[in-house]
């Protein structure tokens, strides 16, 4: 039997990219541009939380902060983007920076200033995915993305330190 991609010539990757673009467009039209980021992050959070729930169901869960973030860079990134993140840096005080030099949702975006300004819309879902995944591991954090030059993205995770 032939799947949708064989019948119509679409790869699952291009379908996912198209869905992501359409979600941004839908939230812009229905909730206004100022609320798109919040909507995309909320959706990403639910996806990230669920992915970790399913992916770690039958395996030992990593417990150390550094190992959890490495899991995000390798395994989660591969689940969502079909590649590992390119770089991981830390200041050893709870801040980590994940770098993806060919961020999937920005590789087809025009290099024009118009699209650079809209870049934050294309990384909001990923920020939510990372935040949801880390939350499932019991690591509350803040997540922010920075686009210095398309299609490179730096995602900064700041783990919340437990209150004493």
ZIWONOR-V413586 format. One record per helix or strand of 3 or more residues. SS is the DSSP state (hx for helix, st for strand). FROM is the first residue (numbers start at 1). TO is the last residue. If there is no record, write none. Layout:
<<SS:FROM:TO> <SS:FROM:TO>>
//
This chain:
<<hx:4:8> <hx:12:31> <hx:33:55> <hx:65:81> <st:87:90> <st:95:100> <hx:104:106> <hx:113:117> <hx:119:136> <st:141:146> <st:153:159>>
//
